[in-house]
Amino acid sequence: MNKVVANADEAIHDIRDGAVMMLGGFGLCGIPENCIAALVRKGIKQLTCISNNAGVDDFGLGQLLQTRQIRKMMSSYVGENAEFERQLLAGELEVDLIPQGTLATRIQMAGMGIPAFFTPAGYGTEIAAGKEVREFNGKQHLMELALHADFAIVKAWKGDTLGNLVFRKTTRNFSTSMAKAGQITIAEVEQLVQPGELDPDNIHVAGIYVHRIFQGGNYEKRIERKTVKM
């Protein structure tokens, strides 16, 4: 099976309106910049995006919000994005806020084939509405369902033509779990190498999980910096 595609546009060619997607990244770290740009170009609508956060106004998933291509966001942290806030308050965007640990575990469970798990996080809050509650060791727990996606899109540092991926430091974030939870996993990499060039002991995602891979380019790699006014 040839997993290598020419570019981001070819990689996302069959993503259609209404698709459920997972997108790797934490803040602006390790996001699939090329694929997000391709999604903007394609103009797909009514997307459900599962991501730790929603980017910023002009970068990352913020670009898809600006073009009104996202119908629903399933995230943990949604600050630093004025357009997200505006759409939410105006009732233009459906939002499912999920505790970060719960979000990570729901994705991990999907990759492991486990349909649900119990967690105390969120009990007694709005997050608990409509969810099954059970008591374990004298403490109430919510039942949370595994999160699956039609497509998982991640960005790695290196990858080989078989789809094996290596992430650099914190860019690993949610991506290793998401790569295992999508029906189709797309990986963009900074460096695409031949089989055998990656140290087997340093591979973070095995190629069996990856369906398409390409070498990206022109990465901005933005860094979030706190600025205070003196």
N, C-alpha and C positions, 0 to 999 in steps of 0.2 A: 504494500500500500504506500503510495507516494503522498506524504503529508505536506510537502513543501509547496507553498503557493507564492506567487510573485510579489504580492503586496497586500495592504489592508483591504483595498476594495474587493479583491478577489476572495479574501478570507471571509468577508461578511456578506458575500453575494446572495445567500439564501435566507438572510434574516428578514423577516416580514413584519408588517404592522401587527401590533399586539403581542410580540414576542416577550418572553420573560428572560432577562439576562442578568448574570452575575458579572460584576466588573471589579477586578482586583485593585488594590490601592489602599493607602492609609493617609488621609489628608491629600497632599499632592505627591506623595512618595510612592513610586512604583506603579503608576497608573498606565493603562494601555493607550498612550496618546495617539498613536497612528490609527488604531481601530475606532476610537471615539471620533476623530476627524472624519473618517470614512463614513461613519453612521450619520454624521451631520450632512455630509455631501449627498448621501443616499436619500435623506429626508423621510426615513421611516417614522411612523407615528404610533401613538398609543402603547409605548413601551413600558414594561414594568422593570425597573432597575433595582437590583439588590447590590448594595455597596455600603461599606462602612460609613461613607459620607457623600456629600453631593457636590464636591469640588468647590470652586469659587466662581464668581460671576462670569468670567471670560476664559475659564480653563477647566479641563476635566469635564465631569458631567454637567458643570455649569453651562457648557456650550449647548448641550442637548436641552437643557431647561430654557435657555434663551430662545431656542427655535421651537419650543412647545412640542417636543417630540416625546416627552415622558408623561405618561398618564399617572403612574404610581411609583413612589420611592419607598423602598424598604431599607432603612438605615438606622445607624446608632447615633451619629453625630451630624447635625445639619446646619451648624453655625457658619459664619463667614460667607454666606451666599444671600445677598439681598433679594435676588430674583426668586430664589426658593421661598423665602419668607413672604414675598408679595403674592406668589401663586397660592401658597398655603392659606394665607389669611383671606384671599379672595375666593377660596373654594375651587380653584382651578386645578389643584394638584392633590391627589390622594396620597396620604403619608401614613406609613406604618412604622412608628418609632419602636426600636427593639433594643433592650439592654445589650451592650457590646459583647459581653460574655455569652449571652443567649444567642445572639446573632452568629457568632463564631461557631458555637456548638451545633446550632441548627444546620449550618452548612457542613460541618464535619460529619454529622450523623447521616446526611444525605450521601456523602461519599462512602460511608461505611455500610450503607444499606440498612440502617436502623431507622424505623419510621417515626419514633417519638422518644422523648425523655422527660424527666421531671426535674424542675429546678425551683428553688425558693425565690429567685430573682423576680421581682414584679408582683409578688403576692400582696394583696391589699391595695393595689393601685389600679389605675384605668387599664393597664396592660392585662390585668387578669380577667377582664370582661369576656364572658362566653367561654372561658377555658375550664377544662376539668381540673379539679383540685383534689389532691390526696395528701394524707398526713404520713410522714415518715419520721420516726424517732422524735415524735412530739412537735414536729415543725411542718407547716403547710407548704406544699409545693404545687406549682403549675405544670400542667402537661403542655409541652411545646412540640410542634411537629417539625420534622426535618424539612429543610428548604431545598427544593430542586429548581433547575432552570433549563430552558431550552438551549441556551448558549452560555458558556462561561468564557470570559475574555480576560486574559492575564498578560502581563509584561514581565519578561525575565531578562537577566543579564546575558546569559549564554544558553544556547540550545543546540542540539544536533538534529540532523535530518530525520531521525527516528522519533523526535518529539521529547527527548529527555531534557529537563530544564534545570538550570542552576540560577538561583537568585542571589543578589548581592546584599548582604546585611539586612536592614529592616525592610527592604523592598519585598521580602518574602511575605510579610503581613498576612492578609487573608487569601493570597493567591494560591498557595499550595492546597488549601482546602477547597477553594472554588474550582480548581482544575479537575477535581475528582467528583464534583457535584453537578456538572452540566452534561446534558445529553450529547452536545458537541462542544468540545473545548478548543478554543483558538488561542494560540500563543504568539506574541510578537517578541522578538529578542533583539538585543543590541548586537550580538555576535552569533552567527549561525555557522556551526562547524560540522565536520564529518563524524560519523560514528567512530568511537574509540578515542576521540580527542578530549572527552570529558572524563575526569576521575570518577569512577563508579561510586566511590565512597562519599563524594560531594554532591551527588545528584539529589535534588529536593523533590522533584516530581518525575515519576517514571513515564517513559514515552507511551505506555499503554493507555494513559488517560488523555493524551493529546491527539486531536484529529487533524489540525492544521497548524502550520508554523511558517513564519516568514521573518526575514530580517528587516527590522524597521529602521527609521532614520530621523534626523532632525529633532532629536529629543531635547526639550527645554529643561527638563529636570528641575522644575521650580522648587525653591526652598521657602517654606513659610517662616517669616520672621516677625517677631513681635516688635511693633513700633510704638513708642510712647512719646507724647508731646510734653516737652519741658516747659 
